[in-house]
Amino acid sequence: MMMREFMRAANKGERSDVAAVCDSSVGYLYQLAGRHRFASAYMALRLEEATRDVAERSDGRLQAVPRRSLVRHPEIFD
């Protein structure tokens, strides 16, 4: 699931939970979803873990966002 899809499907509390775990803001998550910004490698890893945790609690409605989709150069994870 891409970040844009995750943000559309998640409710307000779930988006807030992801932002809080990552020590970020919901506005920053929207910037990532719109591809106006790209996450650092460390932030992408934290976001992947946070979205996985939220997705597990959503009863299959959400999926984790892969860290490769959040960075400008995904080859850094190879």
Stockholm file with secondary structure:
# STOCKHOLM 1.0

chainA/1-78         MMMREFMRAANKGERSDVAAVCDSSVGYLYQLAGRHRFASAYMALRLEEATRDVAERSDGRLQAVPRRSLVRHPEIFD
#=GR chainA/1-78 SS CCHHHHHHHSCHHHHHHHHHHTTCCHHHHHHHHTTSSCCCHHHHHHHHHHHHHHHHTTTTSCCCCCGGGTSSCGGGGC
#=GC SS_cons        CCHHHHHHHSCHHHHHHHHHHTTCCHHHHHHHHTTSSCCCHHHHHHHHHHHHHHHHTTTTSCCCCCGGGTSSCGGGGC
//
